[in-house]
Amino acid sequence: MSVGRSPRETPEMESFYTRFSAWTPLSNKSLNRQLFQERVALISHWFDLWTKKQQQEFLFTILLRCTKSQLRFVQDQFSERIQVAKVDFSTVLPRFISLYIFSFLSPKDLCAAAQVSWPWKFLTEQDCLWMPKCIKFGWFLPYTATEHEYGAWKHHYIACVSNLDWLTPREAAATYGTLNEPKGEDEELQARQREKCLRKIIWEKIALRKRELFRVRPPWVSGTGCSRFFESRCRPRLPATVRDRVGLREALEKQLVLASLEALPKRSNVSGRHSYPLLSKKNWRGVFKNDDSPSHAFQTHFILISSRIPAYEMVVASVRAGVTSVVYEHSGVTLESMLQLIDKALDGQKAQSMGIFSDGDSREINLLQGYKIGIKNVLKPDVRDFWEKLGSYVAPEGEGGHVDLFVPLGASEAGVEVLSQLSQLTGTLFTAPAGIATGSYQHILSDWLGQPQERAPPFIYFSESKLLMWSSLTDCLEDTLKSARKQLSPLFKELQKHISGRLIGQFMFDTMTMTNILNNQEIAQALADGLTELSKENPDKPLEFLSYFLLKKCSEKSKDLEEHVILTKSDPKATFDLFVKERNVLEDSPRRANPSLGKNDPNFELLVQLERKLQTDSAVKRTRVVGELLQSERKYVQMLEIVRDVYVTPLKAALSSNRAILSAANIQIIFSDILQILSLNRQFLGNLRDRLQDWGPAHCVGEIFIKFGSQLNTYTNFFNNYPVVLKTIEKCREMIPAFRAFLKRHDKTVVTKMLSLPELLLYPSRRFKEYVHLLYALRLHVPADHADRGDLTTAIDQIKKYKGYIDQMKQNIDMKDQLSDIQRTICGCPTLSEVNRYLIRVQDVAQLHCCEEEINFSLRRYEHTRDLSLFLFSDALLLSGRRTSHAPFERTSKSTYQFIASVALHRLLIEDIPDSKCIKNAFILQGPKHEWICATEAEDDKFLWLSVLQNTIKRTMEK
């Protein structure tokens, strides 16, 4: 039905017409309001009668129909009636109240709170919170924090805690014992009986295991017993109550680990089948000394080069054609593996001469990591066995064979004693340089003690021009080669180390020539010195003054070339024999005063002539050593004065003129210690100069060194603050543009000898090594009855002890940086920073899986599951997965590492897998919970790895 509009309807009726609703009038506002309120009341009544679920559905429907402006209106209403957002108290309360609240938190909770937000991080790292916690344990900040520096005390607390030696309750109980309540007589008797029974069971099980191993194991110890054999037969099955005892379990684990090490194949086993490279029978005649075959000619010259030598790649590239060279790693190699490298390189031949180019000083040879060969350990069984076998690879002395050690052992009494012991031990002539050159390796160019040939030993193995270039620019070349190694090593990683080293070294030689470098360096230095003197004198005729200065410099340079290295002018062979004879006479004379030795005895005249010759030679050589000491000290003080004149003086002048480049606090932090060192060494140089003005054979310098050694606390402050100084320099360089421009203007200029400020700060640490060398050389040429000998011995002990302190500090920093780099490289790696932990070797292996464990070893088949990298530390073995990826248009690959597990070395079992048709170079590593079957790519890698791992585990068990 439709309803039309009638013409009789009045205008008043129009107010009752509706829009969108039949009950809402269009224009009558009062009626509209009344109807709206009635309907709202009705809906509210219905809403109250609905259930909770219905109410929620109604609200959800209403909110869905709302526009954005309506929803915003709802939000504003809620924010006015109910507080929806929670306010951070640290942004509302005063700062001192917030700090007071945070002061009740422990250090661990403070570190957790610092991760909540930036305001919390800023408040929880304030020094006022961390300083009381550090002082409570006696940990004081070694420097004064700057005004705008915060977080210093927190970092200091974390550093101190990370260096603590934590013990678990079990380890603490094993180390310090426990406080037990007193027991009665019956309980004590029962405990003794139980302990006696346990001890009896342990000895019975150990004896049983040894008998089973001896019965099952082949004579050549091929490792045919698998890990299941150790698990089932070797491990004693004790009652549960007995196995729970910690001490018994640790003892059994130690015995089991040692048994697995003993079961590994040895290099000396020449019968049976195993995977280690051994000397074949065709090679025996070239190793042992009793070979008198006339057809065997000794024409081979062999040189061993340590990777610890600075710029060793250029040393390898300097080796002459026809000379066999081998580069060995200083870390991660044992004495046994070194012998294996020598044996493989010589291939059964005997060498006419053998050189060992390694790090060291005038008293000991730093042959390997953990093996510093000196007079104290040269007769230890493993060291003695190494040198005896090494001597068997060299031709006898009667046929011209000799071993050349590129370490200045001939410059000290202890070094001469080492040479004498090695010569007597092996029956082979050992030679070494007799000269000292401070700050370089030019001692190898001096005369050699015991030198039997006309040609100097360095030029038997190396090209003269290349070796001279390397020895004069060692430090600069090492810095340059760091970047060259980084760029070229990925391309040569598949090559052997001596081949890749030769390629990199030859690349360096091809890019620069000795003549250009030496000439440019000398000319630049001479012109720099001349211009410096010209600016100081300001003469009327500058060109004539400069030409006269250069002529004078040229004459001084020729004189320095003659006396740069302290040489022994007498016959080195005779000098070496005289040293040995003098030592024997001095040692025997106090024990036996033989009255039968009279003036008519010919031996008496020989001894008198010997003493006169030694006294004459010793006086001349002692004067040269003292001259070298004075010259090197003057150069050292000049380098320290460069820091004062070039850096400190301009910075303080700018500060006093209200145009400060650095604040007074930063200048104090960076330069205060080095200026105190300069003052100390200027006084020391003055004392030396005064003593040497009237120098004679009776004068002494030992007391000057003793006085200098009593003031070394100045150096202690410098080395303690050395990391802070470097960080302050870097921080100021980044944050202060004026200081950055100042360093750019003064660093690596002619005045600073082409060195930067951090490089100049290296000189104090290097100087103590030179002091030790010079003192030993000085004492070598001082007679036994001289008044200066006792003071020199005391001074040597002082300086040597302090040098050890510096070396230990440097070693700790290097190890910490190395562990941090490894931890960043391995994804998911736990914290590696531990006290006395350092990296020994990294080995890439393939992980294998065997599905047929029940059958014999020779018939088992294995599948390659993934690649592993084994990181061997001094106390643990870390296993990580290795993935290799290639980028488009790139030749080199990128390796990523994922942490898998870590095993303590004293709980690691090793088992060898003999070679078969299906597998080669494999072994098993078994931890407390897992085992890994690994295989190396080459048999040499397996031998080196297992040798180093076995040696490391034994050292760990001995601690």
VEXNU-168221 format. One record per residue (C-alpha): residue in one letter; x negated, y negated, z. Coordinates in steps of 0.25 Angstrom, whole numbers, padded with zeros to 4 digits, always signed. Example, Ala and Ser with C-alpha at 12.3 -4.5 7.8 and 13.67 -1.06 7.14 Angstrom:
<sites>
a-0049+0018+0031/s-0055+0004+0029/
</sites>
This chain:
<sites>
m+0000+0000+0000/s-0006-0014-0004/v-0003-0026+0003/g-0003-0039-0005/r-0004-0054+0000/s+0010-0060+0001/p+0011-0075-0003/r+0020-0077+0009/e+0008-0075+0018/t+0003-0087+0026/p-0011-0092+0027/e-0011-0088+0042/m-0010-0073+0038/e-0023-0074+0031/s-0031-0074+0044/f-0026-0060+0046/y-0032-0055+0033/t-0044-0046+0036/r-0057-0043+0029/f-0064-0029+0030/s-0054-0026+0041/a-0039-0026+0042/w-0040-0030+0056/t-0050-0042+0056/p-0044-0056+0052/l-0052-0064+0042/s-0051-0078+0048/n-0045-0077+0062/k-0058-0077+0071/s-0051-0075+0084/l-0043-0063+0079/n-0055-0057+0072/r-0063-0059+0085/q-0052-0052+0093/l-0051-0040+0084/f-0067-0038+0084/q-0068-0038+0099/e-0056-0028+0100/r-0063-0019+0090/v-0076-0020+0097/a-0070-0016+0110/l-0063-0004+0103/i-0076+0001+0097/s-0083-0001+0110/h-0073+0007+0117/w-0074+0018+0107/f-0090+0017+0108/d-0088+0019+0123/l-0080+0031+0121/w-0089+0038+0111/t-0100+0048+0115/k-0115+0044+0115/k-0118+0051+0102/q-0106+0043+0096/q-0110+0030+0101/q-0124+0033+0095/e-0118+0036+0082/f-0110+0024+0082/l-0122+0015+0085/f-0130+0022+0074/t-0119+0019+0064/i-0117+0004+0068/l-0133+0002+0067/l-0133+0008+0053/r-0123-0002+0049/c-0130-0014+0054/t-0139-0023+0045/k-0153-0027+0049/s-0149-0040+0055/q-0139-0033+0064/l-0149-0022+0068/r-0159-0034+0071/f-0147-0040+0080/v-0146-0027+0087/q-0161-0026+0090/d-0161-0041+0095/q-0150-0037+0105/f-0157-0025+0110/s-0170-0033+0112/e-0163-0043+0121/r-0155-0033+0129/i-0166-0022+0130/q-0181-0023+0130/v-0185-0013+0118/a-0200-0016+0117/k-0210-0014+0128/v-0220-0024+0130/d-0235-0021+0132/f-0239-0026+0146/s-0253-0030+0142/t-0247-0040+0132/v-0238-0046+0143/l-0246-0045+0156/p-0258-0054+0159/r-0271-0047+0155/f-0277-0046+0169/i-0264-0038+0173/s-0265-0029+0161/l-0280-0026+0164/y-0277-0023+0178/i-0267-0013+0173/f-0277-0006+0164/s-0287-0006+0175/f-0280+0006+0181/l-0282+0015+0169/s-0294+0025+0168/p-0304+0023+0156/k-0297+0034+0149/d-0283+0027+0150/l-0289+0014+0146/c-0295+0020+0133/a-0281+0026+0131/a-0274+0012+0134/a-0284+0005+0124/q-0277+0013+0112/v-0263+0008+0115/s-0264-0006+0109/w-0273-0017+0106/p-0270-0025+0119/w-0272-0013+0128/k-0285-0010+0120/f-0290-0024+0123/l-0286-0023+0138/t-0291-0009+0141/e-0305-0012+0135/q-0308-0024+0144/d-0321-0023+0151/c-0314-0026+0165/l-0307-0013+0164/w-0319-0004+0160/m-0330-0011+0167/p-0326-0006+0181/k-0325+0008+0175/c-0339+0008+0170/i-0345+0001+0183/k-0338+0012+0191/f-0347+0022+0185/g-0360+0013+0184/w-0359+0011+0169/f-0363-0003+0166/l-0363-0010+0153/p-0377-0011+0147/y-0374-0025+0141/t-0366-0038+0144/a-0353-0038+0136/t-0350-0050+0127/e-0339-0060+0130/h-0330-0055+0119/e-0334-0040+0120/y-0324-0031+0127/g-0324-0016+0128/a-0339-0015+0132/w-0336-0008+0145/k-0326+0002+0139/h-0336+0006+0129/h-0347+0007+0139/y-0338+0016+0148/i-0335+0025+0136/a-0350+0026+0132/c-0354+0030+0147/v-0342+0040+0148/s-0346+0047+0134/n-0360+0049+0139/l-0356+0056+0152/d-0359+0071+0153/w-0346+0076+0157/l-0344+0090+0163/t-0332+0098+0163/p-0328+0104+0177/r-0333+0118+0172/e-0347+0112+0168/a-0348+0104+0181/a-0345+0116+0189/a-0356+0124+0181/t-0366+0112+0183/y-0363+0107+0197/g-0356+0118+0203/t-0343+0117+0211/l-0339+0115+0225/n-0334+0128+0231/e-0328+0130+0244/p-0336+0139+0253/k-0333+0154+0252/g-0332+0164+0263/e-0342+0175+0264/d-0333+0186+0257/e-0330+0176+0246/e-0344+0173+0244/l-0348+0188+0244/q-0337+0191+0233/a-0342+0179+0225/r-0356+0185+0225/q-0352+0199+0221/r-0343+0193+0210/e-0355+0185+0205/k-0364+0197+0205/c-0354+0205+0198/l-0352+0195+0187/r-0367+0193+0185/k-0368+0208+0183/i-0357+0208+0173/i-0364+0197+0165/w-0377+0204+0165/e-0371+0217+0160/k-0363+0211+0149/i-0375+0203+0144/a-0384+0215+0144/l-0373+0223+0137/r-0372+0212+0126/k-0387+0212+0124/r-0387+0227+0122/e-0375+0226+0112/l-0382+0215+0104/f-0395+0222+0104/r-0388+0235+0099/v-0379+0229+0089/r-0388+0218+0083/p-0398+0221+0072/p-0413+0219+0074/w-0413+0206+0065/v-0401+0200+0073/s-0393+0198+0060/g-0381+0194+0068/t-0371+0205+0064/g-0363+0204+0076/c-0351+0195+0074/s-0345+0185+0084/r-0335+0196+0087/f-0346+0205+0092/f-0351+0194+0101/e-0337+0192+0106/s-0334+0207+0108/r-0347+0213+0113/c-0356+0202+0118/r-0346+0195+0127/p-0344+0202+0140/r-0330+0205+0143/l-0329+0201+0158/p-0316+0201+0167/a-0307+0188+0165/t-0311+0183+0179/v-0326+0184+0175/r-0324+0177+0161/d-0318+0165+0167/r-0331+0161+0175/v-0337+0150+0168/g-0352+0153+0171/l-0350+0167+0166/r-0344+0163+0153/e-0354+0153+0150/a-0365+0163+0152/l-0359+0173+0143/e-0357+0162+0132/k-0371+0158+0133/q-0376+0173+0132/l-0367+0175+0120/v-0372+0162+0113/l-0387+0166+0115/a-0384+0180+0110/s-0378+0174+0097/l-0390+0165+0096/e-0399+0177+0097/a-0391+0185+0087/l-0394+0175+0076/p-0404+0179+0066/k-0418+0174+0068/r-0427+0168+0058/s-0439+0178+0062/n-0430+0190+0059/v-0435+0195+0046/s-0427+0208+0045/g-0413+0210+0043/r-0403+0202+0035/h-0398+0189+0039/s-0395+0175+0033/y-0407+0167+0039/p-0418+0163+0029/l-0431+0171+0034/l-0445+0172+0029/s-0445+0184+0019/k-0457+0193+0019/k-0463+0187+0006/n-0464+0174+0015/w-0471+0180+0026/r-0485+0179+0021/g-0484+0164+0019/v-0480+0161+0033/f-0489+0169+0042/k-0504+0165+0044/n-0510+0179+0042/d-0508+0179+0027/d-0521+0179+0020/s-0517+0181+0006/p-0526+0174-0003/s-0516+0171-0014/h-0508+0162-0004/a-0512+0148-0007/f-0508+0137+0003/q-0504+0125-0006/t-0491+0121+0000/h-0489+0108+0008/f-0477+0108+0016/i-0470+0096+0023/l-0459+0096+0033/i-0451+0082+0034/s-0441+0079+0045/s-0428+0072+0043/r-0431+0063+0055/i-0442+0056+0047/p-0438+0042+0043/a-0435+0042+0028/y-0439+0056+0027/e-0433+0057+0012/m-0444+0048+0008/v-0454+0057+0015/v-0449+0069+0008/a-0450+0061-0006/s-0464+0058-0002/v-0468+0073-0002/r-0478+0077-0013/a-0476+0086-0024/g-0479+0100-0020/v-0477+0098-0005/t-0465+0106+0001/s-0457+0097+0010/v-0445+0101+0019/v-0436+0091+0026/y-0430+0096+0039/e-0419+0090+0048/h-0425+0085+0061/s-0412+0089+0068/g-0404+0102+0066/v-0417+0110+0063/t-0425+0120+0072/l-0439+0124+0072/e-0435+0138+0066/s-0427+0131+0055/m-0439+0122+0052/l-0448+0135+0050/q-0437+0140+0041/l-0438+0128+0032/i-0453+0128+0031/d-0452+0143+0028/k-0442+0141+0017/a-0450+0129+0011/l-0463+0136+0011/d-0457+0149+0005/g-0468+0158+0011/q-0480+0149+0008/k-0490+0143+0018/a-0491+0128+0017/q-0505+0122+0016/s-0500+0111+0025/m-0487+0107+0032/g-0482+0094+0036/i-0472+0090+0046/f-0466+0076+0045/s-0457+0074+0057/d-0455+0063+0067/g-0463+0062+0080/d-0474+0054+0087/s-0488+0055+0092/r-0484+0066+0102/e-0473+0075+0096/i-0467+0079+0084/n-0452+0077+0082/l-0450+0089+0074/l-0435+0092+0076/q-0424+0088+0085/g-0427+0093+0098/y-0441+0097+0094/k-0452+0087+0097/i-0465+0094+0096/g-0475+0089+0107/i-0485+0094+0116/k-0474+0098+0126/n-0467+0108+0117/v-0476+0112+0106/l-0479+0126+0113/k-0464+0129+0116/p-0461+0143+0110/d-0451+0138+0099/v-0460+0126+0095/r-0473+0134+0095/d-0466+0145+0086/f-0462+0134+0076/w-0476+0129+0075/e-0483+0142+0074/k-0473+0146+0063/l-0475+0133+0056/g-0490+0135+0056/s-0488+0148+0049/y-0483+0141+0037/v-0496+0133+0035/a-0509+0138+0030/p-0520+0141+0041/e-0529+0129+0045/g-0541+0136+0038/e-0534+0135+0025/g-0531+0121+0026/g-0517+0122+0032/h-0512+0111+0042/v-0499+0106+0047/d-0497+0090+0046/l-0488+0084+0057/f-0483+0070+0052/v-0482+0065+0067/p-0493+0057+0073/l-0497+0067+0083/g-0512+0064+0082/a-0510+0050+0088/s-0508+0056+0103/e-0514+0066+0112/a-0501+0073+0113/g-0500+0074+0098/v-0514+0079+0096/e-0511+0090+0107/v-0498+0094+0099/l-0507+0095+0086/s-0517+0104+0094/q-0507+0113+0099/l-0500+0115+0086/s-0514+0118+0079/q-0517+0128+0090/l-0503+0134+0090/t-0502+0137+0075/g-0517+0137+0070/t-0514+0127+0060/l-0519+0113+0059/f-0509+0102+0063/t-0512+0087+0059/a-0505+0074+0062/p-0507+0059+0060/a-0516+0053+0070/g-0511+0038+0068/i-0500+0030+0074/a-0492+0020+0066/t-0482+0012+0074/g-0468+0011+0067/s-0470+0020+0055/y-0475+0033+0050/q-0488+0029+0045/h-0495+0037+0055/i-0494+0049+0045/l-0504+0040+0036/s-0515+0040+0047/d-0526+0051+0049/w-0521+0065+0054/l-0527+0073+0065/g-0532+0086+0060/q-0531+0082+0046/p-0539+0093+0038/q-0538+0087+0024/e-0543+0075+0016/r-0529+0071+0012/a-0520+0066+0023/p-0508+0075+0027/p-0497+0065+0023/f-0502+0064+0009/i-0502+0080+0008/y-0487+0080+0008/f-0483+0066+0004/s-0485+0056-0007/e-0494+0045-0002/s-0486+0033-0008/k-0473+0038-0003/l-0477+0041+0011/l-0484+0028+0012/m-0471+0021+0008/w-0462+0029+0018/s-0472+0027+0030/s-0472+0012+0028/l-0457+0010+0026/t-0451+0021+0035/d-0441+0013+0043/c-0436+0005+0030/l-0434+0018+0022/e-0427+0025+0033/d-0416+0014+0033/t-0415+0014+0018/l-0414+0029+0017/k-0402+0029+0027/s-0393+0024+0016/a-0400+0032+0005/r-0397+0045+0013/k-0383+0041+0015/q-0381+0039+0000/l-0389+0050-0006/s-0388+0061+0004/p-0374+0065+0000/l-0379+0068-0014/f-0391+0076-0009/k-0384+0084+0002/e-0384+0097-0005/l-0399+0096-0007/q-0410+0100+0003/k-0414+0090+0013/h-0429+0088+0007/i-0423+0087-0007/s-0413+0077-0004/g-0423+0069+0005/r-0433+0069-0007/l-0423+0064-0016/i-0418+0053-0007/g-0433+0049-0004/q-0437+0049-0019/f-0425+0040-0021/m-0430+0030-0011/f-0444+0031-0017/d-0439+0028-0031/t-0431+0016-0026/m-0443+0009-0020/t-0458+0010-0022/m-0469+0009-0011/t-0477-0002-0018/n-0465-0011-0019/i-0460-0009-0005/l-0473-0010+0002/n-0478-0022-0006/n-0464-0030-0005/q-0464-0027+0010/e-0478-0031+0012/i-0477-0044+0004/a-0464-0048+0010/q-0469-0046+0024/a-0482-0054+0021/l-0474-0065+0015/a-0465-0065+0027/d-0476-0066+0037/g-0483-0077+0028/l-0470-0085+0027/t-0468-0084+0042/e-0482-0089+0046/l-0480-0100+0035/s-0468-0105+0042/k-0475-0105+0056/e-0488-0112+0052/n-0482-0122+0041/p-0495-0124+0035/d-0498-0136+0025/k-0502-0126+0014/p-0492-0114+0015/l-0496-0107+0002/e-0511-0106+0007/f-0506-0102+0021/l-0497-0091+0015/s-0508-0085+0006/y-0518-0085+0018/f-0508-0078+0026/l-0505-0067+0015/l-0520-0065+0014/k-0522-0063+0029/k-0510-0054+0029/c-0516-0045+0017/s-0529-0043+0025/e-0521-0040+0038/k-0513-0030+0030/s-0525-0023+0024/k-0531-0021+0038/d-0517-0016+0043/l-0517-0005+0033/e-0530+0000+0038/e-0526+0000+0052/h-0511+0002+0052/v-0512+0016+0057/i-0521+0020+0068/l-0530+0030+0061/t-0540+0040+0066/k-0553+0037+0058/s-0560+0050+0062/d-0558+0063+0056/p-0544+0068+0060/k-0548+0083+0061/a-0559+0080+0070/t-0551+0070+0078/f-0540+0080+0080/d-0551+0090+0085/l-0557+0080+0094/f-0544+0077+0100/v-0542+0092+0103/k-0556+0093+0109/e-0555+0081+0117/r-0542+0086+0123/n-0548+0099+0126/v-0560+0093+0133/l-0551+0083+0141/e-0542+0095+0146/d-0553+0104+0149/s-0563+0094+0156/p-0555+0092+0169/r-0553+0107+0171/r-0567+0112+0169/a-0579+0103+0171/n-0590+0112+0165/p-0603+0108+0170/s-0611+0116+0160/l-0607+0106+0149/g-0620+0098+0149/k-0626+0087+0140/n-0635+0097+0133/d-0623+0105+0129/p-0619+0102+0114/n-0604+0102+0118/f-0607+0091+0127/e-0612+0082+0116/l-0600+0086+0107/l-0591+0081+0118/v-0598+0068+0120/q-0598+0065+0105/l-0583+0069+0105/e-0580+0060+0116/r-0588+0048+0110/k-0581+0050+0097/l-0567+0051+0103/q-0570+0038+0112/t-0574+0030+0100/d-0562+0035+0091/s-0553+0033+0103/a-0557+0018+0105/v-0555+0014+0091/k-0542+0022+0089/r-0537+0016+0103/t-0540+0002+0098/r-0532+0005+0085/v-0520+0010+0093/v-0520-0002+0102/g-0521-0011+0090/e-0509-0004+0083/l-0502-0006+0097/l-0504-0021+0097/q-0501-0023+0082/s-0488-0015+0083/e-0484-0022+0096/r-0486-0035+0089/k-0477-0031+0077/y-0466-0026+0087/v-0466-0040+0094/q-0465-0047+0081/m-0453-0039+0078/l-0446-0043+0091/e-0450-0057+0089/i-0443-0057+0076/v-0430-0054+0084/r-0433-0066+0093/d-0436-0076+0082/v-0427-0072+0071/y-0414-0069+0079/v-0415-0073+0094/t-0420-0087+0092/p-0411-0092+0081/l-0399-0086+0088/k-0402-0093+0101/a-0405-0106+0094/a-0391-0105+0088/l-0385-0103+0101/s-0392-0115+0108/s-0387-0124+0096/n-0373-0121+0098/r-0372-0113+0085/a-0373-0099+0091/i-0374-0087+0082/l-0373-0077+0093/s-0369-0079+0108/a-0379-0079+0119/a-0374-0066+0124/n-0376-0059+0111/i-0390-0065+0109/q-0393-0060+0123/i-0387-0046+0120/i-0395-0044+0107/f-0408-0051+0109/s-0411-0051+0124/d-0417-0037+0125/i-0426-0038+0113/l-0431-0052+0117/q-0435-0046+0131/i-0442-0034+0123/l-0450-0045+0115/s-0454-0052+0127/l-0459-0039+0133/n-0467-0034+0121/r-0473-0048+0119/q-0479-0047+0132/f-0483-0033+0129/l-0490-0037+0116/g-0497-0048+0124/n-0503-0038+0133/l-0508-0030+0122/r-0514-0041+0115/d-0521-0046+0127/r-0527-0032+0130/l-0531-0030+0115/q-0539-0043+0114/d-0551-0037+0122/w-0548-0023+0118/g-0558-0012+0122/p-0559+0003+0124/a-0557+0001+0139/h-0544-0008+0138/c-0530-0002+0141/v-0516-0004+0136/g-0509+0006+0144/e-0506-0003+0155/i-0500-0013+0145/f-0490-0002+0141/i-0487+0002+0155/k-0483-0013+0158/f-0475-0013+0145/g-0468+0000+0149/s-0464-0005+0163/q-0455-0016+0156/l-0447-0007+0146/n-0434-0011+0153/t-0433-0022+0143/y-0433-0011+0132/t-0423-0003+0140/n-0413-0015+0140/f-0415-0017+0125/f-0412-0002+0121/n-0400-0001+0131/n-0394-0013+0124/y-0399-0010+0110/p-0385-0004+0105/v-0378-0016+0111/v-0387-0026+0104/l-0385-0019+0091/k-0370-0019+0093/t-0370-0034+0097/i-0378-0037+0084/e-0367-0030+0076/k-0356-0036+0083/c-0361-0050+0082/r-0364-0048+0067/e-0350-0044+0064/m-0343-0055+0073/i-0352-0067+0072/p-0354-0072+0057/a-0365-0081+0061/f-0373-0070+0067/r-0371-0061+0055/a-0376-0072+0046/f-0388-0074+0056/l-0392-0059+0055/k-0390-0060+0040/r-0400-0072+0039/h-0411-0065+0048/d-0410-0050+0046/k-0419-0043+0037/t-0427-0056+0033/v-0442-0057+0032/v-0444-0063+0046/t-0437-0051+0052/k-0446-0041+0044/m-0433-0037+0036/l-0426-0032+0048/s-0413-0034+0054/l-0410-0037+0069/p-0406-0023+0073/e-0418-0018+0065/l-0427-0027+0073/l-0421-0022+0086/l-0426-0008+0083/y-0441-0011+0085/p-0440-0009+0101/s-0436+0005+0099/r-0447+0008+0089/r-0458+0002+0097/f-0458+0012+0108/k-0461+0023+0098/e-0473+0015+0094/y-0478+0013+0108/v-0478+0028+0111/h-0486+0031+0098/l-0496+0020+0101/l-0498+0024+0116/y-0500+0038+0112/a-0510+0034+0101/l-0517+0025+0111/r-0518+0036+0122/l-0524+0046+0112/h-0536+0037+0110/v-0538+0033+0125/p-0549+0042+0132/a-0544+0050+0143/d-0552+0042+0153/h-0547+0029+0148/a-0540+0020+0158/d-0529+0017+0148/r-0525+0032+0147/g-0516+0033+0159/d-0509+0020+0156/l-0506+0024+0142/t-0500+0037+0147/t-0491+0030+0156/a-0487+0020+0145/i-0484+0032+0136/d-0475+0038+0146/q-0468+0025+0148/i-0466+0021+0133/k-0463+0036+0129/k-0452+0037+0140/y-0446+0024+0135/k-0447+0029+0121/g-0439+0041+0125/y-0428+0033+0131/i-0427+0025+0118/d-0427+0038+0109/q-0416+0044+0118/m-0407+0032+0117/k-0409+0032+0102/q-0406+0046+0101/n-0393+0045+0110/i-0388+0034+0101/d-0391+0042+0088/m-0385+0054+0093/k-0372+0046+0098/d-0371+0040+0084/q-0373+0053+0077/l-0362+0060+0085/s-0353+0048+0083/d-0355+0050+0067/i-0352+0064+0068/q-0340+0062+0076/r-0334+0052+0066/t-0338+0062+0055/i-0330+0074+0060/c-0315+0072+0060/g-0309+0076+0074/c-0323+0077+0080/p-0323+0076+0096/t-0332+0067+0103/l-0347+0071+0100/s-0354+0061+0109/e-0360+0069+0120/v-0373+0068+0128/n-0385+0074+0122/r-0377+0079+0110/y-0383+0077+0096/l-0381+0083+0082/i-0391+0094+0078/r-0386+0099+0064/v-0375+0099+0055/q-0372+0111+0046/d-0362+0113+0035/v-0356+0127+0034/a-0345+0135+0028/q-0334+0141+0038/l-0331+0155+0034/h-0320+0165+0038/c-0320+0180+0038/c-0308+0188+0037/e-0315+0202+0039/e-0322+0201+0052/e-0321+0216+0055/i-0330+0221+0044/n-0345+0220+0044/f-0352+0206+0042/s-0358+0210+0028/l-0344+0213+0023/r-0336+0201+0028/r-0331+0191+0019/y-0329+0176+0022/e-0322+0164+0016/h-0326+0150+0017/t-0315+0142+0025/r-0321+0128+0026/d-0334+0120+0028/l-0339+0117+0041/s-0350+0107+0047/l-0357+0111+0060/f-0362+0100+0068/l-0372+0105+0078/f-0374+0097+0091/s-0383+0099+0102/d-0372+0105+0111/a-0361+0109+0101/l-0357+0113+0087/l-0346+0106+0080/l-0339+0112+0068/s-0332+0103+0058/g-0325+0106+0045/r-0331+0099+0033/r-0323+0095+0021/t-0330+0089+0008/s-0323+0080-0001/h-0326+0073-0014/a-0322+0059-0018/p-0319+0056-0033/f-0331+0051-0041/e-0340+0054-0029/r-0351+0064-0030/t-0353+0065-0015/s-0344+0072-0005/k-0338+0068+0008/s-0337+0078+0020/t-0327+0077+0031/y-0328+0085+0044/q-0317+0090+0053/f-0320+0094+0067/i-0317+0109+0070/a-0324+0113+0083/s-0336+0111+0092/v-0343+0122+0100/a-0353+0121+0111/l-0366+0127+0108/h-0367+0135+0120/r-0354+0142+0116/l-0357+0144+0101/l-0360+0158+0096/i-0368+0160+0083/e-0368+0172+0074/d-0375+0175+0061/i-0368+0182+0049/p-0377+0189+0040/d-0377+0186+0025/s-0369+0195+0016/k-0363+0195+0003/c-0351+0187+0007/i-0358+0177+0017/k-0371+0170+0019/n-0377+0161+0029/a-0365+0163+0039/f-0364+0162+0054/i-0353+0162+0065/l-0351+0151+0075/q-0343+0155+0087/g-0337+0146+0097/p-0329+0150+0109/k-0316+0149+0101/h-0319+0149+0086/e-0330+0155+0077/w-0334+0149+0063/i-0341+0157+0052/c-0350+0148+0045/a-0360+0149+0033/t-0370+0139+0028/e-0373+0137+0014/a-0388+0140+0014/e-0395+0150+0023/d-0405+0140+0028/d-0394+0131+0033/k-0389+0143+0041/f-0403+0146+0047/l-0405+0131+0051/w-0391+0130+0057/l-0391+0142+0065/s-0406+0139+0070/v-0402+0125+0074/l-0389+0130+0081/q-0396+0142+0088/n-0407+0132+0093/t-0396+0122+0098/i-0388+0132+0105/k-0400+0137+0112/r-0404+0123+0117/t-0390+0121+0122/m-0390+0134+0130/e-0403+0130+0136/k-0398+0117+0142/
</sites>
